[in-house]
Amino acid sequence: MTTALIIIDVQHAIDHPKWGQRNNPGAEANMVKLLAAWRGQGMPIFHIRHDSREEGSPYAPGQPLHAFKDDVKPDEGETIIGKHTNNAFVGTSLEAELKGRGVEKLAIAGVLTQHSVDTTARMAASLDFNVTVVSDATAATEVTDGRGQ
């Protein structure tokens, strides 16, 4: 059974102060370990890049922070898929590419846990992939509820 590694939205934009303080400052170091393991075994790796359409977003194409972080940037031949929503499956070729390679299991890492990681993992499970979110290779920021707390 083929397992693909999916690294979500690990671009310099995640360090923009607008996101607030995040947990797990070691997430990228753990992603580096995952990438080394997958690369060493020749297993499929997918890098998801957020291409925001929001004006002024640090994730917008053409912005200096849009680029992948150096430690986890794709190697030549690794798949890069741009997305415009939290869900890496919506409006992208991700599902077709995974199924075309016979992938049945996913290991998901990246940022932000409460946004793109969660949304993509839930959709992947709904599409019948066996999903593991690698929690020590994800990071989240504080969220505010409807009461402002």
C-alpha beads as a LAMMPS data file, in Angstrom:
LAMMPS data file: protein, C-alpha beads

149 atoms
148 bonds

1 atom types
1 bond types

-500.0 500.0 xlo xhi
-500.0 500.0 ylo yhi
-500.0 500.0 zlo zhi

Masses

1 110.0

Atoms # bond

1 1 1 0.000 0.000 0.000
2 1 1 1.561 3.300 -1.116
3 1 1 1.734 6.134 1.411
4 1 1 2.218 9.710 0.235
5 1 1 3.525 12.564 2.336
6 1 1 1.598 15.811 2.017
7 1 1 3.243 18.996 3.341
8 1 1 0.717 21.842 3.511
9 1 1 1.344 25.615 3.274
10 1 1 4.851 25.701 4.753
11 1 1 5.701 29.028 3.219
12 1 1 7.436 32.041 4.734
13 1 1 3.982 33.631 5.055
14 1 1 3.267 31.507 8.127
15 1 1 5.776 33.619 10.050
16 1 1 3.868 36.851 9.389
17 1 1 2.815 38.469 12.696
18 1 1 -0.842 38.602 11.592
19 1 1 -1.198 34.917 12.513
20 1 1 -0.184 35.502 16.118
21 1 1 1.821 33.182 18.289
22 1 1 1.945 29.577 17.175
23 1 1 2.592 26.350 18.996
24 1 1 5.183 23.727 18.109
25 1 1 8.171 25.794 16.974
26 1 1 9.857 22.480 16.073
27 1 1 7.277 21.528 13.439
28 1 1 9.520 22.338 10.489
29 1 1 12.407 20.322 11.944
30 1 1 10.079 17.329 12.179
31 1 1 8.917 17.913 8.600
32 1 1 12.568 17.807 7.513
33 1 1 12.836 14.341 9.103
34 1 1 9.676 13.185 7.335
35 1 1 10.935 14.479 4.003
36 1 1 14.254 12.675 4.481
37 1 1 12.468 9.411 5.241
38 1 1 10.129 9.695 2.236
39 1 1 12.925 10.770 -0.092
40 1 1 15.130 7.943 1.152
41 1 1 12.439 5.403 0.271
42 1 1 11.450 7.062 -3.011
43 1 1 7.862 7.468 -1.820
44 1 1 5.558 10.151 -3.245
45 1 1 5.708 13.654 -1.777
46 1 1 3.205 16.428 -2.448
47 1 1 3.881 20.037 -1.497
48 1 1 0.740 22.107 -1.177
49 1 1 1.221 25.833 -1.724
50 1 1 -1.399 28.349 -0.662
51 1 1 -1.977 30.877 -3.437
52 1 1 -4.247 33.348 -1.666
53 1 1 -6.626 35.527 -3.638
54 1 1 -7.122 37.877 -0.685
55 1 1 -5.722 41.339 -1.244
56 1 1 -2.707 41.948 0.964
57 1 1 -2.357 38.341 2.082
58 1 1 1.231 37.265 2.784
59 1 1 0.262 34.031 0.982
60 1 1 -0.582 35.867 -2.263
61 1 1 1.550 34.975 -5.287
62 1 1 4.142 37.658 -5.948
63 1 1 4.476 38.550 -2.265
64 1 1 7.943 37.995 -0.743
65 1 1 6.578 35.553 1.866
66 1 1 4.772 33.352 -0.695
67 1 1 7.828 31.110 -1.243
68 1 1 8.279 27.740 0.468
69 1 1 10.475 27.766 3.565
70 1 1 14.011 26.703 2.673
71 1 1 14.186 23.649 4.957
72 1 1 11.077 22.042 3.469
73 1 1 11.089 23.307 -0.091
74 1 1 10.409 20.768 -2.828
75 1 1 13.209 18.863 -4.482
76 1 1 13.222 18.504 -8.237
77 1 1 10.553 16.048 -9.357
78 1 1 8.349 16.445 -6.278
79 1 1 4.799 17.506 -6.959
80 1 1 3.692 21.059 -6.144
81 1 1 -0.021 21.824 -6.073
82 1 1 -1.328 25.352 -5.624
83 1 1 -4.641 25.896 -3.864
84 1 1 -6.905 28.876 -3.159
85 1 1 -8.935 27.510 -0.237
86 1 1 -8.123 25.721 3.022
87 1 1 -8.933 22.388 1.369
88 1 1 -6.107 21.053 -0.804
89 1 1 -8.596 18.932 -2.776
90 1 1 -10.975 21.731 -3.840
91 1 1 -10.230 23.030 -7.324
92 1 1 -6.926 21.108 -7.574
93 1 1 -5.590 17.942 -9.152
94 1 1 -4.590 16.403 -5.800
95 1 1 -7.152 13.586 -5.674
96 1 1 -6.537 12.536 -9.284
97 1 1 -2.761 12.611 -8.838
98 1 1 -2.886 10.539 -5.653
99 1 1 -5.212 7.958 -7.141
100 1 1 -3.223 7.919 -10.386
101 1 1 -0.159 6.858 -8.388
102 1 1 -2.041 4.190 -6.477
103 1 1 -1.804 6.062 -3.174
104 1 1 -4.147 4.758 -0.482
105 1 1 -2.556 6.189 2.661
106 1 1 -1.592 9.772 3.492
107 1 1 0.727 11.257 6.087
108 1 1 -0.187 14.926 6.440
109 1 1 1.991 17.650 7.968
110 1 1 2.074 21.430 7.740
111 1 1 0.267 24.547 8.867
112 1 1 -2.096 25.604 10.160
113 1 1 -3.521 22.649 12.030
114 1 1 -6.894 24.325 12.561
115 1 1 -7.207 25.435 8.934
116 1 1 -5.689 23.707 5.931
117 1 1 -4.327 20.639 7.726
118 1 1 -7.667 19.825 9.371
119 1 1 -9.766 20.595 6.287
120 1 1 -7.551 18.571 3.967
121 1 1 -7.333 15.605 6.352
122 1 1 -11.119 15.458 6.767
123 1 1 -11.690 15.631 3.022
124 1 1 -9.055 12.955 2.400
125 1 1 -10.834 10.621 4.825
126 1 1 -14.138 11.345 3.070
127 1 1 -12.452 10.343 -0.192
128 1 1 -11.520 6.974 1.378
129 1 1 -7.830 7.636 1.967
130 1 1 -6.344 6.217 5.161
131 1 1 -5.131 9.421 6.860
132 1 1 -2.538 10.094 9.534
133 1 1 -1.932 13.664 10.676
134 1 1 1.636 13.823 11.967
135 1 1 0.915 16.022 14.976
136 1 1 4.514 16.862 15.842
137 1 1 4.985 18.096 12.277
138 1 1 2.044 20.510 12.382
139 1 1 1.544 23.905 13.996
140 1 1 -1.474 25.932 15.057
141 1 1 -2.151 29.437 16.253
142 1 1 -4.594 30.629 18.865
143 1 1 -8.156 31.029 17.667
144 1 1 -10.883 33.326 18.907
145 1 1 -14.402 32.068 19.404
146 1 1 -17.604 33.930 18.557
147 1 1 -17.485 35.649 21.940
148 1 1 -14.019 37.059 21.260
149 1 1 -12.294 34.712 23.699

Bonds

1 1 1 2
2 1 2 3
3 1 3 4
4 1 4 5
5 1 5 6
6 1 6 7
7 1 7 8
8 1 8 9
9 1 9 10
10 1 10 11
11 1 11 12
12 1 12 13
13 1 13 14
14 1 14 15
15 1 15 16
16 1 16 17
17 1 17 18
18 1 18 19
19 1 19 20
20 1 20 21
21 1 21 22
22 1 22 23
23 1 23 24
24 1 24 25
25 1 25 26
26 1 26 27
27 1 27 28
28 1 28 29
29 1 29 30
30 1 30 31
31 1 31 32
32 1 32 33
33 1 33 34
34 1 34 35
35 1 35 36
36 1 36 37
37 1 37 38
38 1 38 39
39 1 39 40
40 1 40 41
41 1 41 42
42 1 42 43
43 1 43 44
44 1 44 45
45 1 45 46
46 1 46 47
47 1 47 48
48 1 48 49
49 1 49 50
50 1 50 51
51 1 51 52
52 1 52 53
53 1 53 54
54 1 54 55
55 1 55 56
56 1 56 57
57 1 57 58
58 1 58 59
59 1 59 60
60 1 60 61
61 1 61 62
62 1 62 63
63 1 63 64
64 1 64 65
65 1 65 66
66 1 66 67
67 1 67 68
68 1 68 69
69 1 69 70
70 1 70 71
71 1 71 72
72 1 72 73
73 1 73 74
74 1 74 75
75 1 75 76
76 1 76 77
77 1 77 78
78 1 78 79
79 1 79 80
80 1 80 81
81 1 81 82
82 1 82 83
83 1 83 84
84 1 84 85
85 1 85 86
86 1 86 87
87 1 87 88
88 1 88 89
89 1 89 90
90 1 90 91
91 1 91 92
92 1 92 93
93 1 93 94
94 1 94 95
95 1 95 96
96 1 96 97
97 1 97 98
98 1 98 99
99 1 99 100
100 1 100 101
101 1 101 102
102 1 102 103
103 1 103 104
104 1 104 105
105 1 105 106
106 1 106 107
107 1 107 108
108 1 108 109
109 1 109 110
110 1 110 111
111 1 111 112
112 1 112 113
113 1 113 114
114 1 114 115
115 1 115 116
116 1 116 117
117 1 117 118
118 1 118 119
119 1 119 120
120 1 120 121
121 1 121 122
122 1 122 123
123 1 123 124
124 1 124 125
125 1 125 126
126 1 126 127
127 1 127 128
128 1 128 129
129 1 129 130
130 1 130 131
131 1 131 132
132 1 132 133
133 1 133 134
134 1 134 135
135 1 135 136
136 1 136 137
137 1 137 138
138 1 138 139
139 1 139 140
140 1 140 141
141 1 141 142
142 1 142 143
143 1 143 144
144 1 144 145
145 1 145 146
146 1 146 147
147 1 147 148
148 1 148 149
